[in-house]
């Protein structure tokens, strides 16, 4: 059951921006070696054949604070995600829009999505997040703070514990799916593992996909 259904008829369009560690920091963290190799702490590893980039994204388990008291288990899952074609429309040129209708959060755990088998230069998926309205009793999302990010095939996302976010939006409509390896803590109590809010008639997220050019 959704915590609330928001009326989104007056919400402006959200424009997706490029994903960087700095831009996404308020919502969790990302794993993006091409960015983090330049600024994050690193050290030589594996007898000089590797570089270890330290502490790139958070891993948190706050289930000690949950109402049921049920302990959580760390889990790897796989999400096989397809482009939501019924919610995607061409706006103009290379710009498309996605109509989003839900945000969810995991109140007590971070959640990491790692795309598998995607080209590093390819615009692969869009993530959508919002800040929490701390003036609301249920700590609902603030629809006026919606942000969207376009993510490359070699970039992974970690949503902070309690961060409101939409389901993954695969942008390549020609492929059958993208497989994501997903790490999360879960205790099996539905309302403590995941909470949702609905948005009607939906809010619009605009994005551009840079197509990979074939190598000659």
N, C-alpha and C positions, 0 to 999 in steps of 0.2 A: 504494500500500500504506500502510495506517495505521501510524503510529508505535506506537500502543497502543490497546487497547480497554479502557475503564474499566467497572467494575461500579457502576451508579448506584442500586441498589435502596435504599440508605440515605440518599441525598441528599435534603435538604429541598426543598420547592417554592421556586422563585425568583419574587419579586414584581417586576414591571416598575415602574420609577419614571419620572417625567417627565425628559426630556432637558434638561440645562443644560450650559454650557461647564465649569462647576466640577465637576459630578458626573462628567463623562466625561473630564476631563483626564488621569487615570492611564492611559487606554487610547488616547490620540491627541488628536483635536480635533474640533470641530464647526464648521459654518458655520450660524449662526443670527442673522441680522441684528437681529431684535427684541431679543435678549439683548445682543449685542455692541455695538450702537449706544450702549448706556448706559455701558459700562465700557472697551471697547477703544479704543486710540488711533485717531483719525479726523481727516480733513482734507477741506476743500472741494475738489471736482474738477469738471472739465468746465464751467468758467466759471460755477460756482455752481449748476448744475443737478443735481449729484450729491454724495453724501458717500462718500468712500473710507474703509473700515474696514480698518485695517492688520493683516497677519499673523494671520489668524484661525485657520488650521490648518496643520500641518506638511506639507511635501513632502520626502521623504527617499529617497535611493538609496544603499544600502550594498553593492551588488554587487561593489565592489572587494574585499570580504572573502570572497566565495563560493569554494568549493573548486574549481570548474571553471575559474574565471577568465574565463568568458564574459561579455562586457559586456551591459548591459541597455539596452533601448529604452523611452523613455516612450511610453505608449499610452493612447488613449481607447477604451474599449469600451462597449457597451450591454448591460445585464442586463435582460431582460424577465421580471419576477418575478410569479408568481401566488400567491394565498393557498394554503398547504399544507393544504387542507381535510381530508385524511385524517389529519392530526396535530393538528387543532384540535377541542376539545370545549367545550361550555357547562358551566361549573362551577355558577354560581348568579347569577341576575339578569343584570347586564351583564358579569360576570366570565367570561372564557374561559381555557382552558389550552392551551398548545402543548407537544407532546412533542418535545424536541430530541434528536437522536441523533449529532451531529457538531460538532466545532470544527475550524477551520482557521486557518492563519497564513501570512503571506508574510514569510519571514525577513529579507529584505533591502530591502523597499519598503513605504512607506505605500500605503494604498488608500483612495480617496475615492469615496463614493456620493452622487450628486446626483439626487433624485427629480424627475421632470418631469411637469408637468400636474396637480399636486395642489393642492387648496385649502389655503391657509395655516393655517386653523384646524382642519383635519381630522387626527385621529389616523390616520396612514397605514401605519406599519410599526414593527416591534420589532427592536431590535438586542440581541444577547447577547454578552457578553465574559467573559473570565476572565484572572486574573493568571498569570504564568509561575512554575512551581516551579523555582527556580534550584538546588535541591539535586539535581535529576534530571539524569542525563548528557545526555539529549536535550532538556533544557529544555521539558518537557511542561507542559500546563496543570494548574493546581491546581483541581480541581472544587469545592472548598469555597469558592472565591472568586467563583463565578459571579454576574454581575450582568446585569440586563436593563433596557432603556430604551424607552419609548414615544415615537415621534418624529412631529412634525407634518409636514404636507406641504411647509412651507417650511424644513425643517431638513435639513442634509446632514451626513454622517458621514465622518471620516477615521480609519481604524484606523492606529495607530502601527506601524512596522516590527516584525514579530515578535509583534504582539498577537493572542492567540487570540480567535476570534470565530466565531459561527454564521452560516450563510447568512441572507440577509435574510428576514424574516417579514412578508409583506403581511397586514394584518389585515382588510381589507375583502373579504369573501367574495362580494360582489355584483358587483364589477367584474372584467373579464377579466385585468387585469394592471396593474402599475406599471412604467414604464420608468425605469431609473436610468442616467445617464451616469457611467461609472466610469473613474477615472484611476489608473494603476499603472505601475511599471517592471517589465519582464519580460525574461528572457534566453533563454527557450525550453528551459531545463533543468528538467524537471518537478519534481524534488525540491527545487530551489532557488527555483522560483517559488511553490510552494504545498505545505504539509504538512498532514496531517489526523490527528485522533484520533477514535475512535468511542466511543459511550456506549450501553451496553445495561443494561436495556431502555429507556433514555432518561431524561432529567430533565425535570421539569415547570416551565414558565414561565407564570405567571398574569398576566393583563393586563385592563384595562378600556378600552373604546373609547367616547369621548364622541361621540355622533352629532350631526352638524350639524343645527340646526333650520332649516326653510325660512323664508326672509324673507318677511314679509307686505307 
